[in-house]
Amino acid sequence: KFNLLYNLLTKRCKQSTLIFANRRDEARALTDRLRILGIRCSLLSGEVPQEKRIRVLRDFKDGKIPVVVATDVAARGIHVEGIGHVINYNLPEDPEDYVHRIGRTGRAGATGVSISFASEDDAFLLPDLEKLLGTKLECTHPPAELLL
């Protein structure tokens, strides 16, 4: 999953990108790994002090930080125009969180892309998401070059 994420960020996601992880430790680890590989990004989670969260959101809005990795604690409080991509690194355990996550893109008539990773660890959550949405989610395998 990480290779796919990195390749999407470097080859396809040319606008601001918001990445969601289910747990703080996973969000922190993703942020660290992306930084090591030269991706400018910041973390938003419940463990980040409010003052820093405000600063991260301001820098994200201003385009100073192109990528933010967040947990669902932060999902409902992010009101940023022009988010190009939302990537669900994990499918959320609560289907309502999925709606809040993908709602961060395509706001106010703008267009955006939502990508959700589903693996053997969380694919069992798909039926509940589809039930809430009232539609079947299209599941495709990524191109091989994005997995390298």
Salt bridges, closest charged atoms under 4 A:
ASP25 OD1 - ARG23 NE 3.00
GLU47 OE2 - ARG28 NE 2.76
ASP59 OD1 - ARG58 NE 3.88
ASP72 OD1 - ARG101 NE 2.66
ASP97 OD1 - ARG76 NH2 3.07
GLU130 OE2 - LYS136 NZ 3.66
GLU145 OE2 - ARG12 NH2 3.89
